[in-house]
Amino acid sequence: MIMHYADVDDRFGTPPLSADDLLVLLEVSRTGRYTTAARSLGLNHTTIARRIAALEAELGGRVLTRVGAGWVPTVLGERAVAAAEHIERAVAPLSGGAHDDRLSGEIRLTATDGFSGFIASPAMVALQRDHPGMSLAIVTGTRTASQQRTGTDLEVVVGRPQVGRAEAIQLGEYALGVYASRAYLEREGAPRTPEDLTGRPLVYFIESLLQVDVLDDARQAIPAMVDAVTSTNVYVHVMATRAGAGFGLLPAFLADPVDDLVRVLPGEIETRLPYWLVARPEALRRPGVAAFVRALHERMAEVRPALLGRGRALQEADRVHDVGVDQEERHDRQNPRDDERDGHQARRVDRPGVRAPAQLRNAAPQSLPERARDVPAVQRQQRDQVEDEEARR
C-alpha cells in the first residue's frame, strides 16, 4: 500500500509525496548502496532506482550524490531523510505490536581492532539481553575519521577527529605502555631507564601506513627503537610481543590480562589516547543507534581501570600483600601461644578464598614476611614505579 502525506514538509513543494519513496531514500542513506537497501527492503535494485527517481521528480532536485563507492544525501536529500524518519517513527508501533518496545535492526560500525573486541562487542551483547533483535556489523581499521560515512552508522577513531556535517563524541581514554614477555626479559634483560630501550626491537604499527597522528606521536615519545614486527592489527602486536619479538607498545587493556607479558618502566613511559565516536546526526536519532551509543558509554565506564592500565597494578599489589597475609596467618595458627603472649588474637581463615582485611593488604611493605618481598627484581621495580606514578597524580 502506498501512503501519501500531503503535510510531510511544506518546503518540499506541491504534494502529494510518497511515504514509501521517502522510506526507500532513508534506507539508501543508511546503507550507502542501492543493492544493500534493496536486500534490506525486500525489493530489487531497479525498483530502488525507480523510487529514488520518482522522489527527485516530486521534489524537483537531486536527493543523492555519489561519493566514492557509495551514495550520500544532498542538502535536499537530508531534509527528505529527516521527514522519512518522522514517518518511520510514526509507523514503528504498528510493525512491532502496540506494547512491544524492544528495538531491532543492524548497527554498522567502523572501529579499531582493540575497541571492537574489548568495548563494542561486549556492549552489543549487553544491549541484546533486552533487545535480542539488535545486531552489530563491524569493519575494523586504524585510520582517521572519514569525511563521508557511506554505509556506516557509527565510526570510532583514535584522536580528536576533524569532521564536517557530523557529530563527534569523546568516549574516553586508554593507556599505551611498553611490554615484553617474561622469557624475553630473562634472556635479554630488563631496561632500567627509557634510554636503555634505544636500538632495541619494537613491535608496533607499520609507520608508512599509519594515518593516525596521535599513534605516531606515541612512538615518537619513546627512544629510537628498531622495527622488529609491524602490523596494522593490534592483536598481532600482542601475539608477536608474547612470542619474544621485542618490546611491544601495546594498549594496557589488551596486554595487562596476559600473564606472560610484563609492563616495563610503567612510571616513565605511558601515553593516553582518546577514543572518539563520529556519526551523522540522522544516525544518532535512530532509537537502536542511540541505545547502542549508551551501551558503549556504559562499557567504557565499567572497564575504565583496565583501559587506563590500573588493573595490573592493583592485581600485583593484591598478590604481593596476600602472600604476606597468608604467611602471617600460617604463623599465627602454628604459634598460638606466641600470639597470646604478645597480646594479639590469632587470625583464622574459615574457608579458602576469603580475602584479608583491607588494613592488612595496605600494610607497609617492611611489615610483610620475607617471602612476600622475595619477588623478581623486574616486578618489584615495576610496582615501585606504579606507586610513584600514582602518588604524583
C-alpha positions as CSV (number, residue, x, y, z in Angstrom):
1,M,0.0,0.0,0.0
2,I,1.3,3.4,-1.0
3,M,0.7,6.2,1.6
4,H,0.6,9.8,0.6
5,Y,1.4,12.5,3.1
6,A,0.3,16.0,1.9
7,D,1.8,17.7,5.0
8,V,5.1,15.9,5.5
9,D,7.1,19.1,5.0
10,D,5.8,22.2,3.2
11,R,9.3,23.0,2.0
12,F,9.2,20.1,-0.4
13,G,6.9,21.8,-2.9
14,T,3.5,20.6,-4.1
15,P,2.2,17.3,-2.6
16,P,1.5,14.5,-2.8
17,L,4.7,12.8,-1.7
18,S,5.0,9.0,-1.4
19,A,5.9,7.9,2.1
20,D,7.2,4.7,0.5
21,D,9.7,6.6,-1.7
22,L,10.8,8.6,1.4
23,L,11.4,5.4,3.3
24,V,13.4,4.0,0.4
25,L,15.6,7.1,0.4
26,L,16.1,6.6,4.2
27,E,17.4,3.1,3.7
28,V,19.7,4.1,0.9
29,S,21.1,7.0,3.0
30,R,21.8,4.5,5.8
31,T,23.4,1.8,3.7
32,G,25.1,3.9,1.0
33,R,24.1,1.5,-1.7
34,Y,21.1,0.7,-3.8
35,T,21.8,-3.1,-3.7
36,T,22.1,-3.2,0.1
37,A,19.0,-1.1,0.6
38,A,17.1,-3.4,-1.9
39,R,18.0,-6.5,0.1
40,S,17.0,-4.8,3.4
41,L,13.6,-3.8,2.0
42,G,12.9,-7.0,0.0
43,L,13.0,-5.1,-3.3
44,N,15.2,-5.2,-6.3
45,H,17.8,-2.7,-7.5
46,T,15.7,-1.5,-10.3
47,T,12.8,-0.7,-8.0
48,I,15.0,1.3,-5.7
49,A,16.4,3.3,-8.6
50,R,12.8,4.0,-9.8
51,R,11.6,5.1,-6.4
52,I,14.5,7.5,-6.0
53,A,14.0,8.9,-9.4
54,A,10.3,9.4,-8.7
55,L,11.1,11.2,-5.4
56,E,13.6,13.5,-7.1
57,A,10.9,14.4,-9.7
58,E,8.4,15.2,-6.9
59,L,11.0,17.3,-5.0
60,G,12.5,19.0,-8.1
61,G,16.1,18.2,-7.3
62,R,18.7,15.5,-6.6
63,V,18.4,13.8,-3.2
64,L,21.6,11.6,-3.5
65,T,25.1,12.2,-4.8
66,R,27.8,9.6,-5.4
67,V,30.9,9.8,-3.1
68,G,33.5,7.1,-3.7
69,A,31.7,3.8,-4.0
70,G,28.5,4.9,-2.2
71,W,25.7,7.4,-2.1
72,V,25.1,10.2,0.4
73,P,22.2,12.6,0.7
74,T,22.5,16.1,-0.7
75,V,21.2,19.1,1.2
76,L,17.7,18.5,-0.2
77,G,18.1,14.8,0.5
78,E,19.0,15.4,4.1
79,R,15.7,17.3,4.5
80,A,13.9,14.4,2.9
81,V,15.6,11.9,5.2
82,A,14.5,13.9,8.2
83,A,10.9,13.7,7.0
84,A,11.3,10.0,6.4
85,E,12.5,9.5,10.0
86,H,9.3,11.1,11.2
87,I,7.3,8.6,9.1
88,E,9.4,5.7,10.4
89,R,8.8,6.6,14.0
90,A,5.1,7.1,13.4
91,V,4.5,3.6,11.9
92,A,7.0,1.8,14.1
93,P,4.4,0.8,16.8
94,L,2.3,-0.8,14.1
95,S,5.1,-3.2,12.9
96,G,6.2,-4.4,16.4
97,G,2.9,-4.5,18.3
98,A,1.4,-1.9,20.4
99,H,3.1,-3.0,23.6
100,D,6.4,-4.2,22.2
101,D,9.1,-1.6,22.9
102,R,12.1,-3.9,22.0
103,L,14.5,-2.5,19.4
104,S,15.7,-4.3,16.4
105,G,17.9,-3.8,13.4
106,E,21.6,-3.8,12.5
107,I,24.2,-1.3,13.6
108,R,27.1,-0.8,11.2
109,L,30.3,0.2,13.0
110,T,33.8,1.1,11.8
111,A,36.3,1.0,14.6
112,T,39.8,-0.1,15.6
113,D,40.5,-3.8,16.3
114,G,41.0,-3.3,20.1
115,F,37.9,-1.1,20.6
116,S,35.8,-3.6,18.5
117,G,36.8,-6.6,20.6
118,F,37.1,-5.0,24.1
119,I,34.3,-2.4,24.0
120,A,31.9,-2.7,21.1
121,S,31.2,-6.4,21.1
122,P,30.5,-6.7,24.9
123,A,28.4,-3.5,24.6
124,M,26.2,-5.1,22.0
125,V,25.9,-8.3,24.0
126,A,24.7,-6.3,26.9
127,L,22.2,-4.5,24.7
128,Q,20.9,-7.8,23.2
129,R,19.8,-9.0,26.6
130,D,16.9,-6.6,26.4
131,H,16.7,-6.2,22.6
132,P,17.6,-9.6,21.0
133,G,16.6,-8.3,17.6
134,M,19.7,-6.0,17.6
135,S,22.8,-7.0,15.7
136,L,26.3,-5.4,15.1
137,A,28.4,-5.5,11.9
138,I,31.9,-4.3,12.4
139,V,34.6,-3.2,9.9
140,T,37.9,-2.9,11.6
141,G,40.7,-0.5,10.8
142,T,43.0,2.1,12.3
143,R,42.5,5.3,10.4
144,T,41.3,8.9,10.6
145,A,37.6,9.7,10.6
146,S,36.0,9.6,7.1
147,Q,34.5,12.7,5.7
148,Q,31.8,10.7,4.0
149,R,30.4,7.8,6.1
150,T,28.6,5.8,3.4
151,G,27.1,2.5,4.6
152,T,28.2,3.2,8.2
153,D,26.1,4.2,11.2
154,L,29.0,4.9,13.6
155,E,32.7,5.3,13.4
156,V,35.2,5.2,16.3
157,V,38.7,6.6,15.9
158,V,41.7,7.3,18.0
159,G,42.4,11.0,18.4
160,R,40.2,14.0,18.0
161,P,38.5,13.9,14.6
162,Q,38.2,16.8,12.2
163,V,34.8,16.3,10.5
164,G,32.1,18.3,8.9
165,R,28.3,17.5,8.8
166,A,28.8,15.0,11.6
167,E,28.8,14.9,15.4
168,A,31.9,13.9,17.3
169,I,31.6,12.5,20.9
170,Q,34.6,11.6,23.1
171,L,34.1,8.2,24.7
172,G,37.1,8.1,27.0
173,E,40.8,7.3,27.1
174,Y,43.1,4.3,27.1
175,A,46.8,3.9,28.0
176,L,49.6,2.7,25.9
177,G,52.6,1.1,27.6
178,V,55.8,-0.8,26.8
179,Y,55.6,-4.6,27.4
180,A,57.8,-7.6,26.9
181,S,57.4,-11.3,27.5
182,R,58.9,-12.7,30.7
183,A,61.1,-15.1,28.7
184,Y,62.4,-12.2,26.6
185,L,63.3,-10.1,29.7
186,E,65.1,-13.1,31.3
187,R,67.1,-13.7,28.1
188,E,67.8,-10.0,27.1
189,G,67.5,-8.2,30.4
190,A,65.0,-5.6,31.5
191,P,65.6,-1.8,30.8
192,R,66.1,0.3,33.9
193,T,65.7,3.7,32.2
194,P,63.9,4.8,28.9
195,E,67.3,5.3,27.4
196,D,68.0,1.6,27.7
197,L,65.4,1.0,25.0
198,T,67.4,2.8,22.4
199,G,68.2,0.4,19.5
200,R,66.1,-2.4,21.0
201,P,63.5,-4.2,18.8
202,L,60.0,-2.7,18.7
203,V,56.6,-4.2,17.9
204,Y,54.1,-1.6,16.7
205,F,52.2,-0.3,13.7
206,I,53.7,0.0,10.2
207,E,55.0,3.5,10.2
208,S,54.5,4.2,6.5
209,L,50.8,3.1,6.7
210,L,50.0,4.8,9.9
211,Q,47.4,7.6,9.3
212,V,46.6,8.5,12.9
213,D,48.8,11.3,14.2
214,V,48.4,10.5,17.9
215,L,49.5,6.9,17.4
216,D,52.6,8.2,15.6
217,D,53.2,10.7,18.4
218,A,53.2,7.8,20.9
219,R,56.1,6.2,19.0
220,Q,58.0,9.4,18.9
221,A,57.7,9.7,22.7
222,I,59.9,6.7,23.3
223,P,63.6,6.4,22.4
224,A,64.7,5.4,18.9
225,M,64.0,1.7,18.5
226,V,64.3,-0.7,15.6
227,D,61.2,-2.2,14.0
228,A,61.0,-5.9,14.6
229,V,57.4,-6.9,13.8
230,T,55.0,-4.3,12.4
231,S,51.3,-4.7,11.6
232,T,48.1,-2.8,11.1
233,N,46.4,-5.1,13.6
234,V,46.9,-4.6,17.3
235,Y,46.2,-8.2,18.2
236,V,49.3,-9.1,16.0
237,H,51.3,-6.7,18.2
238,V,50.2,-8.6,21.3
239,M,51.0,-12.1,19.9
240,A,54.3,-11.0,18.5
241,T,55.4,-9.5,21.8
242,R,54.3,-12.7,23.6
243,A,56.4,-14.7,21.2
244,G,59.5,-12.6,22.1
245,A,59.9,-10.4,19.1
246,G,60.9,-7.5,21.3
247,F,59.2,-4.7,23.2
248,G,55.6,-4.0,22.2
249,L,53.9,-0.6,22.5
250,L,50.6,-2.0,23.5
251,P,47.2,-0.9,24.9
252,A,47.1,-1.7,28.6
253,F,43.7,-3.3,28.4
254,L,44.9,-5.9,26.0
255,A,48.4,-6.6,27.5
256,D,47.7,-6.5,31.2
257,P,45.4,-9.6,31.3
258,V,48.2,-11.7,29.6
259,D,50.1,-13.4,32.3
260,D,53.4,-13.8,30.4
261,L,53.6,-10.1,29.5
262,V,55.4,-7.7,31.8
263,R,55.0,-4.0,31.6
264,V,58.4,-2.2,31.7
265,L,59.0,1.3,33.0
266,P,55.3,1.9,33.8
267,G,56.0,5.1,35.8
268,E,58.1,6.6,33.0
269,I,56.6,5.6,29.7
270,E,52.8,5.9,29.2
271,T,50.7,7.6,26.6
272,R,47.0,8.2,27.0
273,L,45.0,8.3,23.8
274,P,41.3,9.3,23.3
275,Y,38.5,7.3,21.7
276,W,36.1,9.5,19.7
277,L,32.8,8.4,18.2
278,V,31.7,10.1,14.9
279,A,28.2,9.8,13.4
280,R,25.8,11.7,11.2
281,P,23.0,13.4,13.2
282,E,20.3,11.4,11.5
283,A,22.0,8.2,12.5
284,L,22.1,9.2,16.2
285,R,18.4,9.9,16.0
286,R,17.6,6.3,15.4
287,P,16.5,4.6,18.6
288,G,18.6,1.5,18.0
289,V,21.8,3.5,17.4
290,A,21.1,5.8,20.3
291,A,20.7,2.7,22.6
292,F,23.9,1.3,21.3
293,V,25.8,4.5,22.0
294,R,24.5,4.4,25.6
295,A,25.8,0.9,25.8
296,L,29.2,2.0,24.6
297,H,29.3,4.7,27.3
298,E,28.3,2.1,30.0
299,R,31.0,-0.3,28.8
300,M,33.7,2.4,28.8
301,A,32.8,3.3,32.4
302,E,32.7,-0.3,33.5
303,V,36.2,-1.1,32.3
304,R,37.9,2.3,32.8
305,P,40.5,1.0,35.3
306,A,41.6,-1.6,32.7
307,L,41.7,1.0,29.9
308,L,44.0,3.2,31.9
309,G,46.3,0.3,33.0
310,R,45.2,0.3,36.6
311,G,44.0,-3.3,36.6
312,R,47.5,-4.9,36.6
313,A,48.9,-2.6,39.3
314,L,46.0,-3.5,41.6
315,Q,46.3,-7.2,40.9
316,E,50.1,-7.2,41.6
317,A,49.7,-5.2,44.8
318,D,46.9,-7.6,46.0
319,R,49.0,-10.6,45.1
320,V,52.1,-9.4,47.0
321,H,50.1,-8.4,50.1
322,D,48.1,-11.6,50.1
323,V,51.3,-13.6,50.1
324,G,52.3,-11.7,53.2
325,V,48.9,-12.2,54.9
326,D,49.0,-15.9,54.2
327,Q,52.4,-16.2,55.9
328,E,51.2,-14.2,58.9
329,E,48.0,-16.4,59.2
330,R,50.1,-19.6,58.9
331,H,52.5,-18.4,61.6
332,D,49.5,-17.5,63.9
333,R,48.0,-20.9,63.5
334,Q,51.3,-22.7,64.2
335,N,52.2,-20.5,67.1
336,P,49.0,-19.5,69.0
337,R,50.9,-19.2,72.3
338,D,53.2,-16.6,70.9
339,D,50.2,-14.6,69.7
340,E,48.6,-14.7,73.1
341,R,51.8,-13.8,74.8
342,D,52.2,-10.8,72.6
343,G,48.6,-9.7,73.2
344,H,47.3,-10.5,69.7
345,Q,44.3,-12.6,68.8
346,A,45.1,-15.3,66.3
347,R,43.7,-14.7,62.9
348,R,41.7,-17.5,61.3
349,V,40.8,-18.3,57.7
350,D,37.4,-20.1,57.8
351,R,37.3,-21.0,54.1
352,P,39.5,-20.8,51.1
353,G,39.4,-17.6,49.0
354,V,38.5,-15.3,51.9
355,R,40.3,-12.0,51.3
356,A,42.4,-10.5,54.1
357,P,41.1,-7.3,55.7
358,A,41.9,-4.1,53.8
359,Q,44.1,-2.8,56.6
360,L,46.4,-5.9,56.2
361,R,46.6,-5.5,52.5
362,N,47.6,-1.9,52.9
363,A,50.3,-2.7,55.5
364,A,53.7,-1.1,55.0
365,P,55.9,-3.4,52.8
366,Q,58.5,-3.7,55.6
367,S,55.9,-5.5,57.8
368,L,55.5,-8.3,55.4
369,P,57.3,-11.6,55.7
370,E,60.4,-12.2,53.7
371,R,58.6,-14.4,51.1
372,A,56.3,-11.5,50.3
373,R,59.2,-9.3,49.4
374,D,61.0,-12.1,47.5
375,V,59.6,-11.3,44.1
376,P,61.6,-11.0,40.9
377,A,63.6,-7.7,40.6
378,V,61.7,-6.7,37.4
379,Q,58.3,-7.0,39.1
380,R,59.5,-5.2,42.3
381,Q,60.8,-2.3,40.2
382,Q,57.5,-2.1,38.2
383,R,55.4,-2.0,41.4
384,D,57.6,0.8,42.8
385,Q,57.3,2.8,39.6
386,V,53.5,2.4,39.5
387,E,53.2,3.6,43.1
388,D,55.4,6.6,42.4
389,E,53.3,7.5,39.4
390,E,50.1,7.2,41.3
391,A,51.5,9.4,44.0
392,R,52.4,12.1,41.5
393,R,48.9,12.0,40.0
